[in-house]
Amino acid sequence: MLDRIAAKQEHYLDLLSARQKLVASNLANAETPGYVTKDIDFQREFLTLAKGQAATVQEPEGLEFRNDGNNVSMERETRLLAENALRFQLVSMMVKGKFRAVRSALQEGRG
């Protein structure tokens, strides 16, 4: 059971990393004419893909295109950065808690 939970957490962190790279790319190309925002459907990817498979990159719907053909929304991308950071922090805290519990159990077993 612990292995299954750890595998899900690893998959979650992989998706966070993939999204972080996409958001960073979107921000880096915010002024590039013709650049189209890229993202992943985080929830769908987490629920449907097996660990180790690449997430499907897509173009989010509903973003306004500027005259230069670029549709990067700085507000959206900074919100996604903050959301990603919070998700990473949450999973990190969960992993740390599991390590503490395992360490505690091992120490109690020695005594």
Sequence and secondary structure as in RCSB ss.txt:
>XXXX:A:sequence
MLDRIAAKQEHYLDLLSARQKLVASNLANAETPGYVTKDIDFQREFLTLAKGQAATVQEPEGLEFRNDGNNVSME
RETRLLAENALRFQLVSMMVKGKFRAVRSALQEGRG
>XXXX:A:secstr
 HHHHHHHHHHHHHHHHHHHHHHHHHHHTTTSTT    B  HHHHHHHS TTS    B  TT    TTS    HH
HHHHHHHHHHHHHHHHHHHHHHHHHHHHHHHHHHH 
